Amino acid sequence: MTKKEKDASLKGKKPLNIRPLSSIKPMSRNPTHIRNKMKRSEMYGKYLEERNAQKKLQRKTREREAEALGEEVVKHTPKTLDNTRELEPTMVKSNDVEVEADHEDDEFSPYFSDTIRPKILVTTRPRPSQGVFFFIADLQNLIPSLHFYPRQSYSLKEVCQFATNRGFTHLMVLGERHKQCNGMTISHLKQTDGHVTAGPTAFFKVSNVVTSQNLPQHGTPGDHIPELNLHGFGTRLGQRVGRFLGSLFPHNAEFQGRQVVTFHNQRDFIFIRHHRYVFYEGKVKKEDKTRARLQELGPRFTLKMKWLQEGTFDTQFGEYEWFHKRKEMDTTRRRFHL
């Protein structure tokens, strides 16, 4: 709308007391330069209050200007690392026929069609600490059909052969540092009947582990098979990793349990959460609407993939499908691979 059209639309209307955006007082300087910690903390609190008040004033000013001109209020979308990420050439479009055909023929399709039920063996490094066992107990509540076997002094190749002979579909090995889990190796095993080939194997860096006993107001999970939510895996590599993690769960969810496990990928960090949900009738702006409430069951942790290898675990002769090289791949903060 031009200036003449705006003046014509406002002609004959009662003028509103609108404060122009240009007259809004500029915000004070971020007090990070103050050396005194107590003074810096005090000034930073005032800085946040002033910033929020300025944003609120700008929003109200835009709404009044749009109302005076009879226009719709345009909401400003903040720029984040997610919505300004570099364009990845392997991004998958919705309803891609080629990608869907690949999913039907990959090694994880029997799990998603519920032809094969996953059975996971989990073990640790030799001589694990006590803190890892609390995490394993939470993983058994998170993933159905997860069985713990002590590592003792066996090598990973021997553990892979042991798990294959006993009909396990996946092997999970937990590493630790400072009495807390900091690494997770997941290997897809070959079936004895030959219907499923071996591989791949992935190593994830584990961080921000919070066991269920440390979660405030956490719930107790039931024996129901949870629903699975895979979100944010947009590239071909991300789709493969998402299906790999999804193959750990049965895909005949028991909805009466109201449990859901979420794998949310954001900036190549995979956040794992376990919730129970409930629907109830509540009032929203004096109207009766159906609302949802979540209760976290635990555990809560984050994964970051470091490499993906073909076949079962083999550090000497294994071929890597993808390997994270920090200096070559992380050239900018807006470049993501999953």
Secondary structure, DSSP 8 states (H G I E B T S, - for coil): --HHHHHHHHTTS-------GGGS------GGG---HHHHHHHHHHHHHHHHHHHHHHHHHHHHHHHHHT----------TTTT----TTB--TT-HHHHHHHHHSTTHHHHTTSS---EEEEESSS--HHHHHHHHHHHHHSTTEEE---TT--HHHHHHHHHHTT-SEEEEEEEETTEEEEEEEEE---TTSSS----EEEEEEEEEE-GGGSTT-----SS--EEEEE---BHHHHHHHHHHHTTS-S---GGG-EEEEEEEETTEEEEEEEEEEEEEEEETTEEEEEEEEEE-S-EEEEEEEEEESSS--TTT--EEEE--HHHH-SSTT----
